Amino acid sequence: MSINSAGERSHASPRIALALAGGGPLGAIYEIGALCALDDCLDGIDFNACDHYVGVSAGGFIVAGLANGQTPHELCVSFIDDESSAERFDPAWLMKPAWAELLSRAQRLPGLLGSALWAWGVGGKPLSQAFERMGALLPTGVLDNSDIHTQIERLFSMPGRTNDFRKLRARLTLVATELDTGEATPFGRPGLDHVPISKAIQASAALPGLFPPVEVGGKHYVDGALKKTMHATVALEDGVDLLVCLNPLVPFHADPKVQHDQRIPSLIEGGFPAVMSQTFRSMIHSRLELGFKHYERAYPDTDIVLVEPDQRDAELFFANTFSYRQRREMAEHAYQQTRRWLLANRQALMGKLERHGVTLNIRAAQDPDARLLGSGSRHSEVARRLDRTLDDLERHMHAMGGGH
């Protein structure tokens, strides 16, 4: 986690933006846990009243929910908690085979096979070259992502919600990558705000190989992270005072001092999955670091706070990126880790946030009994709101009494 400091300034109503990167289902779980910790421990920032929300891939679902009025804790109930609810995001939606894509590819077998045999037997091309075209039989994705659109469309059609970018109070940008050009496409921006929010989320989260590309307006789109990790530039260009960013994927850094926390002595012992996870994380994080160095130079008047896991966190690294079985455990882990980080970095952090009217609630951050998940989640949300109201009242009474 890091902090970029801008120069001193004062705004009656600071312009605040929130940008969330992708990271699969586990990345979304981490971001929800971290957001709940920030929501509980930071006074003066309302994550449902930001001026601009930017989301990529899994982060797109979260920011769209926040822009639609769902609190971080309500998102936790919908996405992570086991409570039965009409607003629940069911993980089974993402685990259906892409039968339509598989059937479509299979139907091309006769034509492709005939073309390959003709190129080899009549055209005289080498066998390996003639049969290269058979690669078109492979599906572009093995899982069906159509339910992402249909189910989120249902969720955002409930009273008080909207599936229309143009009807939101704040600006929402969901970034996907156009397949044929490799260029980033910011759904929600003028000219692209007619696309349903649910369809934009489906496109932004279409990880190649896992999900088929999503067709929108005759063009095909895949995961927005192919171009950039965060895409925070779209908010910075609008001129915001404070930008809060969450990135769930970081490379693992083995620490000899905490060997007891590691699942294996070395990543090589984890085989192909561990090696590829570290490779992928290192690549996207290196790109993220370069991007933030550019932000510091190009947008010196914006304070930027980046929240991400500790790179020594073996528990989070070795969790299955697409596992929902661990979602409660990992959300709680992210919640507690973020609370610890706030306390450890409170001096540097609050020096940057206080100019925007944001303060750290020490009592909430230090509360040893604070838990994200447990019995009575909805009751706990009411209790949290009441506790925060009482804290505000106590501060006002203290100020009126001259500090006595």
Disulfide bonds with the S-S distance in Angstrom:
none
